[in-house]
């Protein structure tokens, strides 16, 4: 079977900017820029939270499977408890993922499509701008991409042993984020839809690969078994429609995908999907592999958007394949299709410029005028907040800090590391990988820190003899106020009842 599923001759020799040497240099340059931004920009709240996972490696965690925690742990072993350590493997995974995408596109199509796919992937806004953030999306995109590469090798080589590789990377993907389950659904759909693919059901490697994926996922299953299936309940509970159906979020979802993919590349991806769709109806194996492995997750996200908001990062695993779809369309354009070629080149330039500007802005804020509307606002003002809280702790003689929100808790924990213990008093299931604080250690003077919009100090009065506001600290960027951080002095006499982590304390669990 031919590698390409699209008819027509290729339009001339391979341009210099699609040559592997140029692409390698481009990816290396973008990776260096991301490493610099990863070193210079502060944590966003979720990253600071996942940093705590890295310090406490476990079989799994409440919010997600453990892979991002394991990646951060490995970075911390080399670079210490630093922001760069949390992000380094994320940045490198994007570079390796680009090479894998080139190989995938080359195997399924040819070098021209492979070159465009790498360009489109690296200049998508989410990858270019968010490619430094240490979140579960990074390993899920990486291992989804590796799984699809193994499927491409399987499709072209007809070597059943590739199913073992598919199972390996799919299992690692499931250790990254539950959304990789939809890739499994897409693989089953492809096997059922394409007549020539059905023969794989008779090969032991297919079933062994599936068992390998489940075996790799077993630590997450075991953790959930030990903790009343809490993580499954949290994440899979989103799949239901608990508020009825609405069109309120569907256009927001479409806009987020288009915007984060890169609007110009999104148009080309749609055209590429339209080009391959007739081949799917003809049950072409390669075209079906590309589109059907995307379909289940895309359908789920669309369904979810009909009753609740889809977070912008959720579709991230689809972006490499969407870049490939855009490349399938552009690679077959002839010289007369100047508008489409201009759109392709414009999309690459737009994505590269936006990525460079935003990464510079992330490390060194160019302006604070947008305030909280600036997507990078979570990065801002935290070191100064940390210094002020440390100064207040010294003045009051505080021996500990309490919080009631995981994002703020994580930021303060990083800022005060090795100086004061920091505990979130509610949602303690987030921290089952680490020991709970001993209530007897929370005597004398402490601090309660909260964002003004999430202040729960009234709920502390039952457990502390005194709860007194001592400071309101503005978190700012270039003089623009983002929010106020309130600091309360807590005084608890010895012997006063306290159960802040067992369920009866402030905002505790029942």
N, C-alpha and C positions, 0 to 999 in steps of 0.2 A: 504493500500500500504506500502511496506517495505521502511525503511528510505534509504537504499542503492540501488543505481541503477547499481552497478558494480557487476558482478558475482564472485563467488569463496569465500572460507572461509577466515576469518581473521587470520593472521599469529601469533598465540600464544597470551599470556597475554600482557596487556598494559605495555610497559617499564616505568621505573621510570621517565624518562625525558619527557614523554607525560602525566604524571599524573597532574591533575589540580593544586595540591599544588605546584609542581615544576614550572609549567607554571606561576602561580600567582607570585611566588618569582622572576622568571626571568623578567617578565614584570615590577614588582616593582623596581628591580635593574636597568633595562634599563631606566625606567622613572626618577629615581633619577639621573642617569648620564645625562640625557637630561636636567633636571632642572638645574643642575650645569653648563652645557654648555650654557643653555639659560641665565643664570645669568652672565657668564663670557665673552661671545662673544659679540662684537659690532653688531649693525644693519647692514644688507645689505640694499641697497638703497630702494628696494620696501618696506621692513619692515618699514623703517623710514617714507616713504610716507604714509603707512597705519596707522602709529601712529597718523598722523594728522587727519585721519578719526576718530580715537578713541576720539580725543579731540573735534571733531565736529560731534557727531552722527547725522545721517540724514536718510531719507527714502531710499536713494540709492546714488550711486556715478557714475562718468563718466566711470571709468574703469571696475567696477564690481558691482554686488549687494552688499548689506551692511553688510553681516554677519561678516566678519573678522573685520570690524570697530566696530561692536557691541561687539564682543568678547574682542577686545583691550580696549574698553571703560569700560567693566566690570572689567578687570584686573587693569586698572588705578584707579578705585574707591577703590580698596583694596591696591595696591602696589604703587600708585602714578604714575607720568609720568616718568616711567623707562623702560628700555629694558626688564627686567624680566616681568613687568606687561603686555607688549605687547605679550609675548610668553607663559605665564603660561597656559592659556586655551588650546593653541595648543598642548602643551606637554601632558596635562591631557586627551585631546580628543584621543590621540593615545593610551593611556592606556585603556580607556573605550572602544575604538574601538576594541582592542584586545579581551576583554571579549565578546563583541558582536559577533565578528567573531567566537570565540569558540562556542558560542551558535548556531550560524547559521549553522556551519559545523556539530555540534552534531545533530541538528534537521533534517538536510537533509541526513546525513550519520551516523556517530557514533563517539565515543570518540577518537579513534585513528586518524581519519581524522581531527577532531577538534584540537587535539594537534599539529599535523604537520602544520596545517594551521596557528596557532598562531606563531609557530616557524618561518615559512617562511615569514609571514608578518613582524614580528619584525626584521628580519635579511635581508630584502630587503634593498638595498643601499639607495633608496630614503627616506624610512621611518626612517632607522637608522641614516642617515646623515642629511637629510633635515627635520626631524621630529621636530626640534626646531623652524623653521622659521615661522613667523606670516604672512602668505600669504593666499589668498582665497582657495588655494588647501586644506588646513587643514580642514576647515568646510565642504568643498564639499566632501572630502573623508569620513569624519565622518558621514554625513547625508546620503550619498549614501549607506554606509555600514548599517546604521540603517534601511533604506528603504528595503534593500535586506533581512535583518534579519526578518522584518515584513512579507515579501513575503514568506520566508521560514516557518514561523509559520502558515501563511495562507495555504500553500501547504500541510502541514502535519496535521493541525487541522481541515481543511475544515470549519473554523469558519469565516463567511463573515465579521464580525466586524473588522477583521485585515485589511481590506481595508481602514478603517478610520485611522489606524496607518500608513499604507503605505502613504496615502495622507498627513498626518501630517509631516512625515520625508522627503518626496519628496518635499513638499512645503518649508520646511526649507533648503533643499538642493538647491532649486532654488534661495533662498535668499543668497546663498553662491557663486554660480558660474553658469553661463548659461549652462555649459556642462552637468548639471544634466538633462536637457531636453532630452538628449540621453537615460537616464535611462527610462524615460517615453516611449520613442519609443520602447525600448527593452521590456517593460512590455506589450505594445500593441501587439508586435510581438509574444510574448509568448502566450497571450490570443488567438490570431488568429491561431497559429500553433498547439497548443495542444487541441485535441477534448474535453477532460474532463475539460479544463480551460474555454472553451467558455461559460459554464453555468453561469459563474460569470457576464456575460453581463446582465443577467436577475435579478441580485440582486441590490437593491438600494444602498447598501454600497459601491459598486464599483464606482458608479457615484457620491455619496457623497464624497468619498475620493478624486476623481478628482477635484471636486469643492472646497474642502478644500485646496488642493495644489494651485489652482489658486488664492483663497482668500489670502493665505499667501504670494503669489507672487505679489499681487496687489500693495504694496507700490512701487515696482520697476516699474511696469507699469505706475503708477501715476507719478513718478519722470520723467520717460522718456517722458510722455505726456507733462509735464511742460517744458522740455528742448529739444524739437524738436527731440525726439527719438535718442539723441546723443549717449547714451551708446549702444543701439541696433545697430546703424549704425557702431560704432567702432568695436564691437565684431562680429556681424553677417556678416559684410563686409568681414571678413577673409574667409568666406565659399566659395566665388566665386573664379574662376580661372582668375586672371587679367594679368597673365604673360605667359600664355600657359603652356603646360605640359612638365615636365622634370623628368629624373631619378636622378637628382642631390641630392635630399633630402631623397629619399625613404630609402636608405641604412643607412643614418644618423639617420633616425627615428627608424629603426629596431635596430640599434646599441644602441641608447639611451634607448629604452625599455629594451633590454637585459641587458645593463650595469646597469641601475638604478634599475631594478628589482633584479639583482644579476644573473650573467651569469649561474651559476649552477642551481639556482632555475628556471630560464627561460627555461632551457632544460626540467626540470621536469614538468613545467606548460604546455609546448607543448605536452608532453607525456600524461598528464592528459586530455587535451582537445581532443587528439586523442582517448583516452579511452572512453570519454563520447560521442563523435560525433556520433557513430553508434546508440546510444540510442536516440539521438535527431531525427535522421531519422526515428526511430520507434515511434516518438512522445511521448517519455517518459516525464512526466511532470517535474520531478526533474532535469534530465540532461538538458532539454530544458531551464528550469529556469536559471540555472547556465550560460549556453553559450549564450542564446539569449539576455539576459539583457546586455551582454558585446558587442554583435555584432554591433549595430548601431554606438556606439562611436568609436569602433575600425575601422570600415569601413570609418567613417568620417575622422579620423586621417590619415588613409592610403591615402584617396583621397587628403587631404590637403597636404600631403608630396609629392604628384606628381606635385605640382606647387609652394610650398613655404615651408619654414622650420617649423617643428613642435618643439616647445619648449619642453625641456626635462621634465618639470613638468606637461605638459598637460595630459598625460595618467595616472596621479596619482590615479584617482578614480577607475581605473581598477585593481590596484595592490592587494587589498585584495582578490578579486575573483581569480586573477592569483595565489596567494598563496594557495587558496582553491583548484584550479585545480592541482597544484603540489602535494598537500596533498592527493587528490583523487588517484593519481598514486602511491605515495610512501606507502600509508596505506595498500595497497593490495599486496605489495611485499612479497614473502616468503623468508626464510632464505638463499636460494641459490642465490638470486639476490644481491650478495655482491657488485657488481660494482654500481648498482643503489642506494643501501643503503649508500654506501660510498659517492656517489655524493650528496645525501641528507644531510648527516651529514657534509660533506665538505662545502656545501652551507651555512648551519647554522653557522658553525665556521667562514667561510670567512666573512659573513655579520656582525657577532658580532665583529670581530677584526677590520674590516674596520670602522664600526660605532664608536667604542671606540677611535681608533686612530684619526679619523677625528674630532670627538667632542673635544678631547684634543687639537688637532691642531687649531681648531676654537677659543678656549678660550686662548690658549698659543701657538703662532706660533712656530712650531718646526724648520722651515727653511723658508727662503725667496727666495731660489734659483730659484724657478719656476716663480717668478714674477706674471705677469697677467695671466699666464697659470694655476696658482693655483686656483681651484674653490672657495677657501675662500678669494680671494684677495679683494673682495668688503668689507670685514670686517676690513681691515687693515688701520692703520695710521690716522684714523679720529679724535680721541681725540687731537692729537698733532696739526692737521690742525685747529681744533676749537680754541685751545689756541692761535695759531699764528694770526688767524683772529681777535680774541678778542683784542689782543695786538695792531694790526694795527688799529683797530677801535678806541682804546683809544688814539693812537698817532696822528691820523688824525682828531679826534673829530667827527667821523662818527656817525650818529643817526639811520641808517637803512642799510640793506643789500639787494641787488637785485640779482636775479639769472635768468637763462633762460633754466633750465632743472629740471624736477621734482625730479629726484633722488638726485642730488646735493643739490637742495633746501631743500629737506627733511632732509638730513644729517646736513646741516648747521643750519636749524631751530631747530633741537634737540640739537646740540652742543651749540647754543647761546640762548637757551630758558631762559626766564625771564631776559635777558640782552639786546638784540637788536631784533627788528622786522625783519623778513626775508620774502621776497615776491618773488615768481616767476612771472615775468612780462608778460609772454606769456602763452598760454593754460589755461586761467583763468577759463575755464569750469571745470577744475579739482578741483576748490576751491569754487564752488558755495555754499557750505554748510557754508562758513565763509564769513564775509564781505570783500569787496575789500578795499585795502588801499586808503585813501584819498590822491589824488595827491598833495593837499596843504601841506600834512605832509612830502612829499618827497622833501623838500627844504634844502638848505645848503649843508652839506657834507654827502655823503653816500659811500657805497662800491658796486662794481659789482664783483661777484665771478663766475668763470667759469673754467671748465676743459680745458686744452690746446687744446684738439681735438674738443671742442664745443664752442670755444670762439666767441662771437657775439658782442664784444665791439664796433665795428664800427657802429652798428645800434643804439647805445646810443648817438652818437654825435649830433644828431638832437635835442635832448631833454635836454642836459646838456651843461653848459658852458665850462666844462673841463672834459675830460676823460683821466686819466693818470695811466699807469701801475706803481704800487708801490711795487709789490712783486710777485715772482713766488715761490710757496711753494711745495716742493716735498712731495708727499704722499709715504711713504716707509714702508717696513716690514723687520726688521732685516738688515737695511742698503741697501736693494735692492729697487730701485726706481720703483714705479708702474705707476705714472703719475704726471704731474705738475698741480697745482691749481693756476690760475692767479687771482690776486686781483688788481682791478682798483679803484682809488679814483674818485668819481663823485662829481662835484660841480654844483649845480643848483641855479642860482640867483632867488630870489623871483619874481614872475610874469612871468617867462619864461614858454611858453606853454609846457604842458606835459600831455600825455594820454597813460601811459604805460600799462593800463589794459583794455582800451576800444576798442582796435583793431588797433590803429594807432601808438602805441608805438613800441619799439624794439621787433621784432618778434611777434607782436601782432596779434590778430584774425581780419579778415575782417568782 
